[in-house]
Amino acid sequence: MIDRAKVEQVLGKIRVGLMADGGNIDLVDIKDNVIYVKLKGACGTCPMATLTLKNWVEKTLKSEIPEVKEVVAV
């Protein structure tokens, strides 16, 4: 089982970059090693949001928490 506090800790590092561009990210849920997040602010409407999610958010979470299977935006 993935520790919610650990996910929040990693998302905290990611948030710094997102907030610099007017965005943010919230942890919605963790089910079966899949992390569900909501991109907010500028990130919620950015055409590059999918790339940000997969190439930065998911990659970072997987590198720090190997049990993570996937990160999904809701």
Distance bins in CASP14 RR format, pairs under 12 A and 6 or more apart:
PFRMAT RR
TARGET T0000
AUTHOR 0000-0000-0000
RMODE 2
METHOD distances of the structure
MODEL  1
1 7 0 0 0 0 0 1 0 0 0 0 0
1 30 0 0 0 0 1 0 0 0 0 0 0
1 31 0 0 0 0 0 1 0 0 0 0 0
1 32 0 0 0 0 1 0 0 0 0 0 0
1 33 0 0 0 0 1 0 0 0 0 0 0
1 65 0 0 0 0 0 1 0 0 0 0 0
1 67 0 0 0 0 1 0 0 0 0 0 0
1 68 0 0 0 0 0 1 0 0 0 0 0
2 8 0 0 0 0 0 1 0 0 0 0 0
2 9 0 0 0 0 0 1 0 0 0 0 0
2 10 0 0 0 0 0 1 0 0 0 0 0
2 27 0 0 0 0 0 1 0 0 0 0 0
2 29 0 0 0 0 0 1 0 0 0 0 0
2 30 1 0 1 0 0 0 0 0 0 0 0
2 31 0 0 0 0 1 0 0 0 0 0 0
2 32 0 0 0 0 1 0 0 0 0 0 0
2 33 1 0 1 0 0 0 0 0 0 0 0
2 34 0 0 0 0 1 0 0 0 0 0 0
2 35 1 0 0 1 0 0 0 0 0 0 0
2 36 0 0 0 0 0 1 0 0 0 0 0
2 61 0 0 0 0 1 0 0 0 0 0 0
2 62 0 0 0 0 0 1 0 0 0 0 0
2 64 0 0 0 0 0 1 0 0 0 0 0
2 65 1 0 0 1 0 0 0 0 0 0 0
2 66 0 0 0 0 1 0 0 0 0 0 0
2 67 1 0 1 0 0 0 0 0 0 0 0
2 68 1 0 0 1 0 0 0 0 0 0 0
2 69 0 0 0 0 1 0 0 0 0 0 0
2 70 0 0 0 0 0 1 0 0 0 0 0
2 71 0 0 0 0 0 1 0 0 0 0 0
3 9 0 0 0 0 1 0 0 0 0 0 0
3 10 0 0 0 0 0 1 0 0 0 0 0
3 27 0 0 0 0 0 1 0 0 0 0 0
3 30 0 0 0 0 1 0 0 0 0 0 0
3 33 0 0 0 0 0 1 0 0 0 0 0
3 35 0 0 0 0 0 1 0 0 0 0 0
3 64 0 0 0 0 0 1 0 0 0 0 0
3 65 0 0 0 0 1 0 0 0 0 0 0
3 67 0 0 0 0 1 0 0 0 0 0 0
3 68 0 0 0 0 0 1 0 0 0 0 0
4 10 0 0 0 0 0 1 0 0 0 0 0
4 11 0 0 0 0 0 1 0 0 0 0 0
4 27 1 0 0 1 0 0 0 0 0 0 0
4 28 0 0 0 0 0 1 0 0 0 0 0
4 29 0 0 0 0 1 0 0 0 0 0 0
4 30 1 0 0 1 0 0 0 0 0 0 0
4 31 0 0 0 0 0 1 0 0 0 0 0
4 35 0 0 0 0 1 0 0 0 0 0 0
4 36 0 0 0 0 0 1 0 0 0 0 0
4 65 0 0 0 0 0 1 0 0 0 0 0
5 11 0 0 0 0 0 1 0 0 0 0 0
5 12 0 0 0 0 0 1 0 0 0 0 0
5 27 0 0 0 0 0 1 0 0 0 0 0
5 30 0 0 0 0 0 1 0 0 0 0 0
5 65 0 0 0 0 0 1 0 0 0 0 0
6 12 0 0 0 0 0 1 0 0 0 0 0
6 13 0 0 0 0 0 1 0 0 0 0 0
6 27 0 0 0 0 0 1 0 0 0 0 0
6 30 0 0 0 0 0 1 0 0 0 0 0
6 35 0 0 0 0 0 1 0 0 0 0 0
6 61 0 0 0 0 1 0 0 0 0 0 0
6 64 1 0 0 1 0 0 0 0 0 0 0
6 65 1 0 1 0 0 0 0 0 0 0 0
6 66 0 0 0 0 0 1 0 0 0 0 0
6 67 0 0 0 0 1 0 0 0 0 0 0
6 68 0 0 0 0 0 1 0 0 0 0 0
7 13 0 0 0 0 0 1 0 0 0 0 0
7 14 0 0 0 0 0 1 0 0 0 0 0
7 25 0 0 0 0 0 1 0 0 0 0 0
7 26 0 0 0 0 0 1 0 0 0 0 0
7 27 1 0 1 0 0 0 0 0 0 0 0
7 28 0 0 0 0 0 1 0 0 0 0 0
7 29 0 0 0 0 0 1 0 0 0 0 0
7 30 1 0 0 1 0 0 0 0 0 0 0
7 33 0 0 0 0 0 1 0 0 0 0 0
7 34 0 0 0 0 0 1 0 0 0 0 0
7 35 1 0 0 1 0 0 0 0 0 0 0
7 36 0 0 0 0 0 1 0 0 0 0 0
7 37 0 0 0 0 1 0 0 0 0 0 0
7 57 0 0 0 0 0 1 0 0 0 0 0
7 58 0 0 0 0 0 1 0 0 0 0 0
7 60 0 0 0 0 0 1 0 0 0 0 0
7 61 1 0 0 1 0 0 0 0 0 0 0
7 62 0 0 0 0 0 1 0 0 0 0 0
7 64 0 0 0 0 1 0 0 0 0 0 0
7 65 1 0 0 1 0 0 0 0 0 0 0
7 67 0 0 0 0 0 1 0 0 0 0 0
7 68 0 0 0 0 1 0 0 0 0 0 0
7 71 0 0 0 0 1 0 0 0 0 0 0
8 14 0 0 0 0 0 1 0 0 0 0 0
8 15 0 0 0 0 1 0 0 0 0 0 0
8 25 0 0 0 0 0 1 0 0 0 0 0
8 26 0 0 0 0 1 0 0 0 0 0 0
8 27 1 0 0 1 0 0 0 0 0 0 0
8 28 0 0 0 0 0 1 0 0 0 0 0
8 30 0 0 0 0 0 1 0 0 0 0 0
8 35 0 0 0 0 0 1 0 0 0 0 0
8 37 0 0 0 0 0 1 0 0 0 0 0
8 61 0 0 0 0 0 1 0 0 0 0 0
8 64 0 0 0 0 0 1 0 0 0 0 0
8 65 0 0 0 0 0 1 0 0 0 0 0
9 15 0 0 0 0 0 1 0 0 0 0 0
9 27 0 0 0 0 0 1 0 0 0 0 0
9 60 0 0 0 0 0 1 0 0 0 0 0
9 61 0 0 0 0 0 1 0 0 0 0 0
9 64 0 0 0 0 1 0 0 0 0 0 0
9 65 0 0 0 0 1 0 0 0 0 0 0
10 16 0 0 0 0 0 1 0 0 0 0 0
10 25 0 0 0 0 0 1 0 0 0 0 0
10 27 0 0 0 0 1 0 0 0 0 0 0
10 35 0 0 0 0 1 0 0 0 0 0 0
10 37 0 0 0 0 0 1 0 0 0 0 0
10 56 0 0 0 0 0 1 0 0 0 0 0
10 57 0 0 0 0 1 0 0 0 0 0 0
10 58 0 0 0 0 0 1 0 0 0 0 0
10 59 0 0 0 0 0 1 0 0 0 0 0
10 60 1 0 0 1 0 0 0 0 0 0 0
10 61 1 0 1 0 0 0 0 0 0 0 0
10 62 0 0 0 0 1 0 0 0 0 0 0
10 63 0 0 0 0 1 0 0 0 0 0 0
10 64 1 0 1 0 0 0 0 0 0 0 0
10 65 1 0 0 1 0 0 0 0 0 0 0
10 68 0 0 0 0 1 0 0 0 0 0 0
10 71 0 0 0 0 0 1 0 0 0 0 0
11 17 0 0 0 0 0 1 0 0 0 0 0
11 18 0 0 0 0 1 0 0 0 0 0 0
11 19 0 0 0 0 0 1 0 0 0 0 0
11 24 0 0 0 0 1 0 0 0 0 0 0
11 25 1 0 1 0 0 0 0 0 0 0 0
11 26 0 0 0 0 1 0 0 0 0 0 0
11 27 1 0 1 0 0 0 0 0 0 0 0
11 28 0 0 0 0 0 1 0 0 0 0 0
11 30 0 0 0 0 0 1 0 0 0 0 0
11 35 0 0 0 0 1 0 0 0 0 0 0
11 36 0 0 0 0 0 1 0 0 0 0 0
11 37 1 0 0 1 0 0 0 0 0 0 0
11 38 0 0 0 0 0 1 0 0 0 0 0
11 39 0 0 0 0 0 1 0 0 0 0 0
11 40 0 0 0 0 0 1 0 0 0 0 0
11 56 0 0 0 0 0 1 0 0 0 0 0
11 57 1 0 0 1 0 0 0 0 0 0 0
11 58 0 0 0 0 0 1 0 0 0 0 0
11 60 0 0 0 0 1 0 0 0 0 0 0
11 61 1 0 0 1 0 0 0 0 0 0 0
11 64 0 0 0 0 0 1 0 0 0 0 0
11 65 0 0 0 0 0 1 0 0 0 0 0
11 68 0 0 0 0 0 1 0 0 0 0 0
11 71 0 0 0 0 1 0 0 0 0 0 0
12 18 0 0 0 0 1 0 0 0 0 0 0
12 19 0 0 0 0 1 0 0 0 0 0 0
12 24 0 0 0 0 0 1 0 0 0 0 0
12 25 0 0 0 0 1 0 0 0 0 0 0
12 26 0 0 0 0 0 1 0 0 0 0 0
12 27 0 0 0 0 1 0 0 0 0 0 0
12 37 0 0 0 0 0 1 0 0 0 0 0
12 57 0 0 0 0 0 1 0 0 0 0 0
12 60 0 0 0 0 0 1 0 0 0 0 0
12 61 0 0 0 0 0 1 0 0 0 0 0
12 64 0 0 0 0 0 1 0 0 0 0 0
13 19 0 0 0 0 0 1 0 0 0 0 0
13 25 0 0 0 0 0 1 0 0 0 0 0
13 56 0 0 0 0 0 1 0 0 0 0 0
13 57 0 0 0 0 0 1 0 0 0 0 0
13 60 1 0 0 1 0 0 0 0 0 0 0
13 61 0 0 0 0 0 1 0 0 0 0 0
13 63 0 0 0 0 0 1 0 0 0 0 0
13 64 0 0 0 0 1 0 0 0 0 0 0
14 20 0 0 0 0 0 1 0 0 0 0 0
14 21 0 0 0 0 0 1 0 0 0 0 0
14 23 0 0 0 0 0 1 0 0 0 0 0
14 24 0 0 0 0 1 0 0 0 0 0 0
14 25 1 0 0 1 0 0 0 0 0 0 0
14 26 0 0 0 0 0 1 0 0 0 0 0
14 27 0 0 0 0 0 1 0 0 0 0 0
14 35 0 0 0 0 0 1 0 0 0 0 0
14 37 0 0 0 0 1 0 0 0 0 0 0
14 39 0 0 0 0 0 1 0 0 0 0 0
14 43 0 0 0 0 0 1 0 0 0 0 0
14 52 0 0 0 0 1 0 0 0 0 0 0
14 53 0 0 0 0 0 1 0 0 0 0 0
14 55 0 0 0 0 0 1 0 0 0 0 0
14 56 1 0 0 1 0 0 0 0 0 0 0
14 57 1 0 1 0 0 0 0 0 0 0 0
14 58 0 0 0 0 0 1 0 0 0 0 0
14 59 0 0 0 0 0 1 0 0 0 0 0
14 60 1 0 1 0 0 0 0 0 0 0 0
14 61 0 0 0 0 1 0 0 0 0 0 0
14 63 0 0 0 0 0 1 0 0 0 0 0
14 64 0 0 0 0 0 1 0 0 0 0 0
14 71 0 0 0 0 0 1 0 0 0 0 0
15 21 0 0 0 0 0 1 0 0 0 0 0
15 22 0 0 0 0 0 1 0 0 0 0 0
15 23 0 0 0 0 1 0 0 0 0 0 0
15 24 1 0 0 1 0 0 0 0 0 0 0
15 25 1 0 0 1 0 0 0 0 0 0 0
15 26 0 0 0 0 1 0 0 0 0 0 0
15 27 0 0 0 0 0 1 0 0 0 0 0
15 37 0 0 0 0 0 1 0 0 0 0 0
15 39 0 0 0 0 0 1 0 0 0 0 0
15 40 0 0 0 0 0 1 0 0 0 0 0
15 41 0 0 0 0 0 1 0 0 0 0 0
15 43 0 0 0 0 0 1 0 0 0 0 0
15 56 0 0 0 0 0 1 0 0 0 0 0
15 57 0 0 0 0 0 1 0 0 0 0 0
15 60 0 0 0 0 0 1 0 0 0 0 0
16 22 0 0 0 0 0 1 0 0 0 0 0
16 23 0 0 0 0 0 1 0 0 0 0 0
16 24 0 0 0 0 0 1 0 0 0 0 0
16 25 0 0 0 0 0 1 0 0 0 0 0
16 56 0 0 0 0 0 1 0 0 0 0 0
16 60 0 0 0 0 0 1 0 0 0 0 0
17 23 0 0 0 0 1 0 0 0 0 0 0
17 24 0 0 0 0 1 0 0 0 0 0 0
17 25 0 0 0 0 1 0 0 0 0 0 0
17 42 0 0 0 0 0 1 0 0 0 0 0
17 43 0 0 0 0 1 0 0 0 0 0 0
17 52 0 0 0 0 1 0 0 0 0 0 0
17 56 0 0 0 0 1 0 0 0 0 0 0
17 57 0 0 0 0 0 1 0 0 0 0 0
17 60 0 0 0 0 0 1 0 0 0 0 0
18 24 1 0 1 0 0 0 0 0 0 0 0
18 25 1 0 1 0 0 0 0 0 0 0 0
18 26 0 0 0 0 0 1 0 0 0 0 0
18 37 0 0 0 0 0 1 0 0 0 0 0
18 38 0 0 0 0 0 1 0 0 0 0 0
18 39 1 0 0 1 0 0 0 0 0 0 0
18 40 0 0 0 0 1 0 0 0 0 0 0
18 41 0 0 0 0 1 0 0 0 0 0 0
18 42 0 0 0 0 1 0 0 0 0 0 0
18 43 1 0 1 0 0 0 0 0 0 0 0
18 44 0 0 0 0 1 0 0 0 0 0 0
18 46 0 0 0 0 1 0 0 0 0 0 0
18 48 0 0 0 0 0 1 0 0 0 0 0
18 49 0 0 0 0 0 1 0 0 0 0 0
18 52 1 0 0 1 0 0 0 0 0 0 0
18 53 0 0 0 0 0 1 0 0 0 0 0
18 56 0 0 0 0 1 0 0 0 0 0 0
18 57 0 0 0 0 1 0 0 0 0 0 0
18 60 0 0 0 0 0 1 0 0 0 0 0
19 25 0 0 0 0 1 0 0 0 0 0 0
19 40 0 0 0 0 1 0 0 0 0 0 0
19 41 0 0 0 0 1 0 0 0 0 0 0
19 42 0 0 0 0 1 0 0 0 0 0 0
19 43 0 0 0 0 1 0 0 0 0 0 0
20 42 0 0 0 0 0 1 0 0 0 0 0
20 43 0 0 0 0 0 1 0 0 0 0 0
21 39 0 0 0 0 0 1 0 0 0 0 0
21 40 0 0 0 0 0 1 0 0 0 0 0
21 41 0 0 0 0 1 0 0 0 0 0 0
21 42 1 0 1 0 0 0 0 0 0 0 0
21 43 1 0 0 1 0 0 0 0 0 0 0
21 44 0 0 0 0 0 1 0 0 0 0 0
21 45 0 0 0 0 0 1 0 0 0 0 0
21 46 0 0 0 0 1 0 0 0 0 0 0
21 48 0 0 0 0 1 0 0 0 0 0 0
21 49 0 0 0 0 0 1 0 0 0 0 0
21 52 0 0 0 0 1 0 0 0 0 0 0
21 56 0 0 0 0 0 1 0 0 0 0 0
22 39 0 0 0 0 0 1 0 0 0 0 0
22 40 0 0 0 0 1 0 0 0 0 0 0
22 41 1 0 0 1 0 0 0 0 0 0 0
22 42 1 0 1 0 0 0 0 0 0 0 0
22 43 1 0 0 1 0 0 0 0 0 0 0
22 44 0 0 0 0 0 1 0 0 0 0 0
22 45 0 0 0 0 0 1 0 0 0 0 0
22 46 0 0 0 0 1 0 0 0 0 0 0
23 38 0 0 0 0 0 1 0 0 0 0 0
23 39 1 0 0 1 0 0 0 0 0 0 0
23 40 1 0 0 1 0 0 0 0 0 0 0
23 41 1 0 1 0 0 0 0 0 0 0 0
23 42 1 0 1 0 0 0 0 0 0 0 0
23 43 1 0 1 0 0 0 0 0 0 0 0
23 44 1 0 0 1 0 0 0 0 0 0 0
23 45 0 0 0 0 1 0 0 0 0 0 0
23 46 0 0 0 0 1 0 0 0 0 0 0
23 48 0 0 0 0 0 1 0 0 0 0 0
23 49 0 0 0 0 1 0 0 0 0 0 0
23 52 0 0 0 0 1 0 0 0 0 0 0
24 37 0 0 0 0 0 1 0 0 0 0 0
24 38 0 0 0 0 1 0 0 0 0 0 0
24 39 1 0 0 1 0 0 0 0 0 0 0
24 40 1 0 1 0 0 0 0 0 0 0 0
24 41 1 0 0 1 0 0 0 0 0 0 0
24 42 0 0 0 0 1 0 0 0 0 0 0
24 43 1 0 0 1 0 0 0 0 0 0 0
24 44 0 0 0 0 1 0 0 0 0 0 0
24 46 0 0 0 0 0 1 0 0 0 0 0
24 52 0 0 0 0 0 1 0 0 0 0 0
24 57 0 0 0 0 0 1 0 0 0 0 0
25 35 0 0 0 0 0 1 0 0 0 0 0
25 36 0 0 0 0 0 1 0 0 0 0 0
25 37 1 0 1 0 0 0 0 0 0 0 0
25 38 1 0 0 1 0 0 0 0 0 0 0
25 39 1 0 1 0 0 0 0 0 0 0 0
25 40 1 0 0 1 0 0 0 0 0 0 0
25 41 0 0 0 0 1 0 0 0 0 0 0
25 42 0 0 0 0 0 1 0 0 0 0 0
25 43 1 0 0 1 0 0 0 0 0 0 0
25 44 0 0 0 0 1 0 0 0 0 0 0
25 49 0 0 0 0 0 1 0 0 0 0 0
25 52 0 0 0 0 1 0 0 0 0 0 0
25 53 0 0 0 0 1 0 0 0 0 0 0
25 56 0 0 0 0 0 1 0 0 0 0 0
25 57 1 0 0 1 0 0 0 0 0 0 0
25 58 0 0 0 0 0 1 0 0 0 0 0
25 60 0 0 0 0 0 1 0 0 0 0 0
25 61 0 0 0 0 0 1 0 0 0 0 0
25 71 0 0 0 0 1 0 0 0 0 0 0
25 73 0 0 0 0 1 0 0 0 0 0 0
25 74 0 0 0 0 0 1 0 0 0 0 0
26 35 0 0 0 0 0 1 0 0 0 0 0
26 36 0 0 0 0 1 0 0 0 0 0 0
26 37 1 0 0 1 0 0 0 0 0 0 0
26 38 1 0 1 0 0 0 0 0 0 0 0
26 39 0 0 0 0 1 0 0 0 0 0 0
26 40 1 0 0 1 0 0 0 0 0 0 0
26 41 0 0 0 0 0 1 0 0 0 0 0
26 43 0 0 0 0 0 1 0 0 0 0 0
26 44 0 0 0 0 0 1 0 0 0 0 0
26 57 0 0 0 0 0 1 0 0 0 0 0
26 73 0 0 0 0 0 1 0 0 0 0 0
26 74 0 0 0 0 1 0 0 0 0 0 0
27 35 1 0 0 1 0 0 0 0 0 0 0
27 36 1 0 0 1 0 0 0 0 0 0 0
27 37 1 0 1 0 0 0 0 0 0 0 0
27 38 0 0 0 0 1 0 0 0 0 0 0
27 39 0 0 0 0 0 1 0 0 0 0 0
27 40 0 0 0 0 0 1 0 0 0 0 0
27 57 0 0 0 0 0 1 0 0 0 0 0
27 61 0 0 0 0 0 1 0 0 0 0 0
27 71 0 0 0 0 0 1 0 0 0 0 0
27 72 0 0 0 0 0 1 0 0 0 0 0
27 73 0 0 0 0 0 1 0 0 0 0 0
27 74 0 0 0 0 0 1 0 0 0 0 0
28 34 0 0 0 0 0 1 0 0 0 0 0
28 35 0 0 0 0 1 0 0 0 0 0 0
28 36 1 0 1 0 0 0 0 0 0 0 0
28 37 1 0 1 0 0 0 0 0 0 0 0
28 38 1 0 1 0 0 0 0 0 0 0 0
28 39 0 0 0 0 0 1 0 0 0 0 0
28 40 0 0 0 0 0 1 0 0 0 0 0
28 71 0 0 0 0 0 1 0 0 0 0 0
28 72 0 0 0 0 1 0 0 0 0 0 0
28 73 0 0 0 0 1 0 0 0 0 0 0
28 74 1 0 1 0 0 0 0 0 0 0 0
29 35 1 0 0 1 0 0 0 0 0 0 0
29 36 1 0 1 0 0 0 0 0 0 0 0
29 37 0 0 0 0 1 0 0 0 0 0 0
29 38 0 0 0 0 1 0 0 0 0 0 0
29 71 0 0 0 0 0 1 0 0 0 0 0
29 72 0 0 0 0 1 0 0 0 0 0 0
29 74 1 0 0 1 0 0 0 0 0 0 0
30 36 1 0 0 1 0 0 0 0 0 0 0
30 37 0 0 0 0 1 0 0 0 0 0 0
30 61 0 0 0 0 0 1 0 0 0 0 0
30 65 0 0 0 0 0 1 0 0 0 0 0
30 67 0 0 0 0 1 0 0 0 0 0 0
30 68 0 0 0 0 1 0 0 0 0 0 0
30 69 0 0 0 0 0 1 0 0 0 0 0
30 70 0 0 0 0 0 1 0 0 0 0 0
30 71 0 0 0 0 0 1 0 0 0 0 0
30 72 0 0 0 0 0 1 0 0 0 0 0
31 68 0 0 0 0 0 1 0 0 0 0 0
31 69 0 0 0 0 0 1 0 0 0 0 0
31 70 0 0 0 0 0 1 0 0 0 0 0
31 72 0 0 0 0 1 0 0 0 0 0 0
31 74 0 0 0 0 0 1 0 0 0 0 0
32 67 0 0 0 0 0 1 0 0 0 0 0
32 68 0 0 0 0 0 1 0 0 0 0 0
32 69 1 0 0 1 0 0 0 0 0 0 0
32 70 0 0 0 0 1 0 0 0 0 0 0
32 72 0 0 0 0 0 1 0 0 0 0 0
33 61 0 0 0 0 0 1 0 0 0 0 0
33 62 0 0 0 0 0 1 0 0 0 0 0
33 65 0 0 0 0 1 0 0 0 0 0 0
33 66 0 0 0 0 1 0 0 0 0 0 0
33 67 1 0 1 0 0 0 0 0 0 0 0
33 68 1 0 0 1 0 0 0 0 0 0 0
33 69 1 0 1 0 0 0 0 0 0 0 0
33 70 0 0 0 0 1 0 0 0 0 0 0
33 71 0 0 0 0 0 1 0 0 0 0 0
33 72 0 0 0 0 0 1 0 0 0 0 0
34 58 0 0 0 0 0 1 0 0 0 0 0
34 61 0 0 0 0 0 1 0 0 0 0 0
34 62 0 0 0 0 0 1 0 0 0 0 0
34 65 0 0 0 0 0 1 0 0 0 0 0
34 67 0 0 0 0 0 1 0 0 0 0 0
34 68 1 0 0 1 0 0 0 0 0 0 0
34 69 1 0 1 0 0 0 0 0 0 0 0
34 70 1 0 1 0 0 0 0 0 0 0 0
34 71 1 0 0 1 0 0 0 0 0 0 0
34 72 1 0 0 1 0 0 0 0 0 0 0
34 73 0 0 0 0 0 1 0 0 0 0 0
34 74 0 0 0 0 0 1 0 0 0 0 0
35 53 0 0 0 0 0 1 0 0 0 0 0
35 57 0 0 0 0 1 0 0 0 0 0 0
35 58 0 0 0 0 1 0 0 0 0 0 0
35 60 0 0 0 0 0 1 0 0 0 0 0
35 61 1 0 0 1 0 0 0 0 0 0 0
35 62 0 0 0 0 1 0 0 0 0 0 0
35 64 0 0 0 0 0 1 0 0 0 0 0
35 65 0 0 0 0 1 0 0 0 0 0 0
35 67 0 0 0 0 0 1 0 0 0 0 0
35 68 1 0 0 1 0 0 0 0 0 0 0
35 69 0 0 0 0 1 0 0 0 0 0 0
35 70 1 0 0 1 0 0 0 0 0 0 0
35 71 1 0 1 0 0 0 0 0 0 0 0
35 72 1 0 0 1 0 0 0 0 0 0 0
35 73 0 0 0 0 0 1 0 0 0 0 0
35 74 0 0 0 0 0 1 0 0 0 0 0
36 53 0 0 0 0 0 1 0 0 0 0 0
36 57 0 0 0 0 0 1 0 0 0 0 0
36 58 0 0 0 0 0 1 0 0 0 0 0
36 61 0 0 0 0 0 1 0 0 0 0 0
36 68 0 0 0 0 0 1 0 0 0 0 0
36 69 0 0 0 0 0 1 0 0 0 0 0
36 70 0 0 0 0 1 0 0 0 0 0 0
36 71 1 0 0 1 0 0 0 0 0 0 0
36 72 1 0 1 0 0 0 0 0 0 0 0
36 73 1 0 0 1 0 0 0 0 0 0 0
36 74 1 0 1 0 0 0 0 0 0 0 0
37 43 0 0 0 0 0 1 0 0 0 0 0
37 44 0 0 0 0 0 1 0 0 0 0 0
37 49 0 0 0 0 0 1 0 0 0 0 0
37 52 0 0 0 0 0 1 0 0 0 0 0
37 53 1 0 0 1 0 0 0 0 0 0 0
37 54 0 0 0 0 0 1 0 0 0 0 0
37 56 0 0 0 0 0 1 0 0 0 0 0
37 57 1 0 0 1 0 0 0 0 0 0 0
37 58 0 0 0 0 1 0 0 0 0 0 0
37 60 0 0 0 0 0 1 0 0 0 0 0
37 61 0 0 0 0 1 0 0 0 0 0 0
37 68 0 0 0 0 0 1 0 0 0 0 0
37 70 0 0 0 0 0 1 0 0 0 0 0
37 71 1 0 0 1 0 0 0 0 0 0 0
37 72 1 0 0 1 0 0 0 0 0 0 0
37 73 1 0 0 1 0 0 0 0 0 0 0
37 74 1 0 0 1 0 0 0 0 0 0 0
38 44 0 0 0 0 1 0 0 0 0 0 0
38 49 0 0 0 0 0 1 0 0 0 0 0
38 53 0 0 0 0 0 1 0 0 0 0 0
38 57 0 0 0 0 0 1 0 0 0 0 0
38 71 0 0 0 0 0 1 0 0 0 0 0
38 72 0 0 0 0 0 1 0 0 0 0 0
38 73 1 0 0 1 0 0 0 0 0 0 0
38 74 1 0 1 0 0 0 0 0 0 0 0
39 45 0 0 0 0 1 0 0 0 0 0 0
39 46 1 0 0 1 0 0 0 0 0 0 0
39 48 0 0 0 0 0 1 0 0 0 0 0
39 49 1 0 1 0 0 0 0 0 0 0 0
39 50 0 0 0 0 1 0 0 0 0 0 0
39 51 0 0 0 0 0 1 0 0 0 0 0
39 52 1 0 0 1 0 0 0 0 0 0 0
39 53 1 0 0 1 0 0 0 0 0 0 0
39 54 0 0 0 0 0 1 0 0 0 0 0
39 56 0 0 0 0 0 1 0 0 0 0 0
39 57 0 0 0 0 1 0 0 0 0 0 0
39 71 0 0 0 0 0 1 0 0 0 0 0
39 72 0 0 0 0 0 1 0 0 0 0 0
39 73 1 0 1 0 0 0 0 0 0 0 0
39 74 0 0 0 0 1 0 0 0 0 0 0
40 46 0 0 0 0 0 1 0 0 0 0 0
40 49 0 0 0 0 0 1 0 0 0 0 0
40 73 0 0 0 0 0 1 0 0 0 0 0
40 74 0 0 0 0 0 1 0 0 0 0 0
41 49 0 0 0 0 0 1 0 0 0 0 0
42 48 0 0 0 0 0 1 0 0 0 0 0
42 49 0 0 0 0 1 0 0 0 0 0 0
42 52 0 0 0 0 0 1 0 0 0 0 0
43 49 1 0 1 0 0 0 0 0 0 0 0
43 50 0 0 0 0 0 1 0 0 0 0 0
43 51 0 0 0 0 0 1 0 0 0 0 0
43 52 1 0 0 1 0 0 0 0 0 0 0
43 53 0 0 0 0 1 0 0 0 0 0 0
43 56 0 0 0 0 0 1 0 0 0 0 0
43 57 0 0 0 0 1 0 0 0 0 0 0
43 73 0 0 0 0 1 0 0 0 0 0 0
44 50 0 0 0 0 0 1 0 0 0 0 0
44 52 0 0 0 0 1 0 0 0 0 0 0
44 53 0 0 0 0 0 1 0 0 0 0 0
44 73 0 0 0 0 1 0 0 0 0 0 0
44 74 0 0 0 0 0 1 0 0 0 0 0
46 52 1 0 0 1 0 0 0 0 0 0 0
46 53 0 0 0 0 0 1 0 0 0 0 0
46 73 0 0 0 0 0 1 0 0 0 0 0
48 54 0 0 0 0 0 1 0 0 0 0 0
48 55 0 0 0 0 1 0 0 0 0 0 0
48 56 0 0 0 0 0 1 0 0 0 0 0
49 55 0 0 0 0 0 1 0 0 0 0 0
49 56 0 0 0 0 0 1 0 0 0 0 0
49 57 0 0 0 0 1 0 0 0 0 0 0
49 73 1 0 0 1 0 0 0 0 0 0 0
50 56 0 0 0 0 0 1 0 0 0 0 0
50 57 0 0 0 0 0 1 0 0 0 0 0
50 58 0 0 0 0 0 1 0 0 0 0 0
50 71 0 0 0 0 0 1 0 0 0 0 0
50 72 0 0 0 0 0 1 0 0 0 0 0
50 73 1 0 0 1 0 0 0 0 0 0 0
51 57 0 0 0 0 0 1 0 0 0 0 0
51 58 0 0 0 0 0 1 0 0 0 0 0
51 59 0 0 0 0 0 1 0 0 0 0 0
51 73 0 0 0 0 0 1 0 0 0 0 0
52 58 0 0 0 0 1 0 0 0 0 0 0
52 59 0 0 0 0 0 1 0 0 0 0 0
52 60 0 0 0 0 0 1 0 0 0 0 0
52 71 0 0 0 0 0 1 0 0 0 0 0
52 73 0 0 0 0 1 0 0 0 0 0 0
53 59 0 0 0 0 1 0 0 0 0 0 0
53 60 0 0 0 0 0 1 0 0 0 0 0
53 61 0 0 0 0 0 1 0 0 0 0 0
53 70 0 0 0 0 0 1 0 0 0 0 0
53 71 1 0 0 1 0 0 0 0 0 0 0
53 72 0 0 0 0 1 0 0 0 0 0 0
53 73 1 0 1 0 0 0 0 0 0 0 0
53 74 0 0 0 0 0 1 0 0 0 0 0
54 60 0 0 0 0 0 1 0 0 0 0 0
54 61 0 0 0 0 0 1 0 0 0 0 0
54 62 0 0 0 0 0 1 0 0 0 0 0
54 70 0 0 0 0 1 0 0 0 0 0 0
54 71 1 0 0 1 0 0 0 0 0 0 0
54 72 0 0 0 0 0 1 0 0 0 0 0
54 73 0 0 0 0 1 0 0 0 0 0 0
55 61 0 0 0 0 0 1 0 0 0 0 0
55 62 0 0 0 0 0 1 0 0 0 0 0
55 71 0 0 0 0 0 1 0 0 0 0 0
56 62 0 0 0 0 0 1 0 0 0 0 0
56 63 0 0 0 0 0 1 0 0 0 0 0
56 71 0 0 0 0 1 0 0 0 0 0 0
57 63 0 0 0 0 0 1 0 0 0 0 0
57 64 0 0 0 0 0 1 0 0 0 0 0
57 65 0 0 0 0 0 1 0 0 0 0 0
57 68 0 0 0 0 0 1 0 0 0 0 0
57 70 0 0 0 0 0 1 0 0 0 0 0
57 71 1 0 1 0 0 0 0 0 0 0 0
57 72 0 0 0 0 0 1 0 0 0 0 0
57 73 0 0 0 0 1 0 0 0 0 0 0
58 64 0 0 0 0 0 1 0 0 0 0 0
58 65 0 0 0 0 0 1 0 0 0 0 0
58 68 1 0 0 1 0 0 0 0 0 0 0
58 69 0 0 0 0 1 0 0 0 0 0 0
58 70 1 0 0 1 0 0 0 0 0 0 0
58 71 1 1 0 0 0 0 0 0 0 0 0
58 72 0 0 0 0 1 0 0 0 0 0 0
58 73 0 0 0 0 0 1 0 0 0 0 0
59 65 0 0 0 0 0 1 0 0 0 0 0
59 68 0 0 0 0 0 1 0 0 0 0 0
59 70 0 0 0 0 0 1 0 0 0 0 0
59 71 0 0 0 0 1 0 0 0 0 0 0
60 68 0 0 0 0 1 0 0 0 0 0 0
60 71 0 0 0 0 1 0 0 0 0 0 0
61 67 0 0 0 0 1 0 0 0 0 0 0
61 68 1 0 1 0 0 0 0 0 0 0 0
61 69 0 0 0 0 0 1 0 0 0 0 0
61 70 0 0 0 0 1 0 0 0 0 0 0
61 71 1 0 1 0 0 0 0 0 0 0 0
61 72 0 0 0 0 0 1 0 0 0 0 0
62 68 1 0 1 0 0 0 0 0 0 0 0
62 69 0 0 0 0 1 0 0 0 0 0 0
62 70 0 0 0 0 1 0 0 0 0 0 0
62 71 0 0 0 0 1 0 0 0 0 0 0
63 71 0 0 0 0 0 1 0 0 0 0 0
65 71 0 0 0 0 0 1 0 0 0 0 0
END
